[in-house]
Amino acid sequence: MSLMLDLDISWSDYHQKIEQLAVQIYQSGWEFNQIVCLARGGLRVGDILSRIFNQPLAILATSSYSGAGKQERGKLIFARHLTMTTENLGSQILLVDDLVDSGITLKETIPWLYEYSNTPIQEIRTAVIWYKACSVVTPDYYVDYLVDNPWIRQPFEPYELMNLQELAMKWKNEDK
């Protein structure tokens, strides 16, 4: 039995991996006209890919983690609507998240998008930074395949534990 270690990701590593993902998508030659990112984890990935590819971004809020440290998986919850600035979804959709863990979110989001869209969708492909071996789906594009299914500590996670009083004191002291 192998020991599962957590992965600690820096902001620099995080951005480099998004760039690697962009290159992989570009080199595939597949053309898409819409990015849908899954919030919250896919927000930053979707935003950066939207800028690199100059394609419209839609945001779908989903949640499946709860409990202390957000490491317990619960029931998948979808927002009622997509948030987007275009009138309709594109026909070639790149569905983006930060990682695929169990795979349930990606698996259930694809039929949700087909049902939600009021215009025909020709194809949906998926892109993530991290693809864990325990996933029930294989993303079309990914940067790292993780055999041991580690917990990934991303650079924005400290904000989830942040105490606003301590933060205010830090910046009050910094201002002097």
C-alpha positions in Angstrom: 0.0 0.0 0.0 1.5 3.4 -1.0 1.4 6.4 1.3 -0.9 9.1 0.0 0.9 12.5 0.2 -0.8 15.9 -0.1 0.3 18.0 -3.0 1.2 21.6 -2.1 0.8 23.9 -5.2 2.3 27.4 -5.3 0.7 30.2 -7.3 3.6 30.0 -9.8 3.0 26.2 -10.3 -0.7 26.8 -10.6 -0.3 29.3 -13.4 2.3 27.2 -15.2 -0.1 24.2 -15.2 -2.9 26.4 -16.7 -0.5 27.5 -19.4 0.5 23.8 -20.1 -3.2 22.9 -20.3 -3.8 25.8 -22.8 -0.9 24.5 -25.0 -2.3 21.0 -24.9 -5.7 22.2 -26.0 -4.2 24.4 -28.7 -2.0 21.6 -30.1 -5.0 19.3 -30.3 -6.3 21.5 -33.1 -9.9 21.4 -31.6 -11.8 24.7 -32.0 -14.4 25.7 -29.5 -16.5 28.8 -29.2 -17.5 28.7 -25.5 -15.8 28.0 -22.2 -17.9 26.8 -19.3 -16.1 26.7 -16.0 -17.3 25.0 -12.8 -17.2 27.3 -9.8 -15.5 27.5 -7.6 -12.4 25.4 -8.4 -12.6 26.0 -12.2 -13.1 29.8 -12.0 -9.4 30.8 -12.2 -8.7 28.1 -14.8 -11.7 29.2 -16.9 -10.8 32.9 -16.6 -7.3 32.4 -17.8 -8.2 30.1 -20.6 -10.9 32.5 -21.7 -8.3 35.2 -21.9 -5.7 33.1 -23.7 -8.2 31.7 -26.3 -10.3 34.9 -26.5 -13.5 32.9 -26.1 -16.6 33.8 -24.0 -16.7 32.4 -20.5 -19.8 31.0 -18.8 -19.8 30.1 -15.1 -21.8 27.2 -13.6 -21.7 27.1 -9.8 -21.5 23.5 -8.4 -20.7 22.2 -5.0 -20.0 18.7 -3.8 -17.6 19.2 -0.9 -18.5 19.9 2.7 -17.2 19.4 6.2 -14.0 20.3 7.9 -11.3 21.1 5.4 -13.8 20.5 2.6 -12.4 17.0 2.2 -15.8 15.2 2.6 -17.7 14.7 -0.6 -21.5 15.3 -0.4 -24.4 15.5 -2.8 -23.7 17.4 -6.0 -25.6 20.7 -6.1 -26.0 22.8 -9.3 -26.9 26.5 -9.6 -30.2 27.2 -11.2 -28.6 29.0 -14.2 -25.4 29.6 -16.0 -23.9 33.1 -15.7 -22.8 34.3 -19.1 -22.6 37.5 -21.2 -23.6 35.9 -24.4 -27.2 35.3 -25.3 -26.7 31.6 -26.0 -24.2 28.9 -25.2 -21.7 28.1 -28.0 -22.0 24.9 -30.0 -18.5 23.7 -29.2 -18.0 23.8 -25.4 -14.8 23.4 -23.4 -15.9 22.4 -19.9 -13.2 23.4 -17.4 -12.5 22.6 -13.8 -9.4 22.6 -11.7 -9.4 18.8 -11.1 -11.4 15.7 -11.6 -11.6 13.7 -8.4 -14.5 11.3 -8.3 -15.6 12.4 -11.7 -19.2 12.8 -10.7 -19.3 16.6 -11.2 -18.0 16.4 -14.8 -20.2 13.3 -15.5 -23.4 15.0 -14.3 -22.6 18.5 -15.7 -22.4 17.3 -19.4 -26.1 16.2 -19.6 -27.1 19.3 -17.5 -25.5 21.5 -20.2 -27.3 19.7 -23.0 -30.6 20.0 -21.2 -30.0 23.7 -20.2 -29.0 25.0 -23.6 -31.6 26.5 -25.8 -29.4 26.1 -28.8 -27.9 22.9 -30.2 -24.6 21.8 -28.7 -22.4 19.9 -31.1 -19.7 18.8 -28.8 -18.5 19.2 -25.2 -14.9 18.4 -24.3 -13.4 18.6 -20.8 -10.2 20.1 -19.5 -8.7 20.0 -16.0 -5.3 20.5 -14.4 -5.3 17.3 -12.3 -6.9 14.0 -13.2 -7.1 11.6 -10.3 -7.0 7.8 -10.9 -10.2 7.4 -8.8 -12.3 9.3 -11.3 -15.1 7.6 -13.1 -14.5 9.8 -16.2 -11.4 10.6 -18.2 -11.1 14.3 -19.2 -10.2 15.1 -22.7 -7.4 17.4 -21.6 -5.3 17.3 -18.4 -1.9 18.2 -17.2 -1.2 15.7 -14.4 -2.5 12.2 -13.9 -2.3 11.3 -10.2 -2.2 7.6 -9.4 -2.3 8.0 -5.6 -5.3 10.4 -5.4 -3.6 12.9 -3.2 -5.4 15.9 -1.6 -4.2 18.9 -3.6 -3.6 22.0 -1.5 -4.1 24.8 -4.0 -2.7 28.3 -3.4 -6.0 29.9 -2.7 -7.1 27.5 0.1 -5.7 29.6 3.0 -8.5 32.1 2.2 -11.0 29.4 3.3 -9.5 29.4 6.8 -8.8 33.1 7.0 -10.0 35.0 10.1 -11.1 38.5 9.1 -10.1 40.0 12.4 -6.5 38.7 12.1 -6.4 39.9 8.5 -7.5 43.4 9.5 -4.9 43.4 12.2 -2.2 42.3 9.8 -3.0 45.1 7.4 -3.5 47.7 10.1 0.1 46.8 11.3 1.4 46.8 7.7 0.0 50.3 7.1 2.3 51.8 9.8 
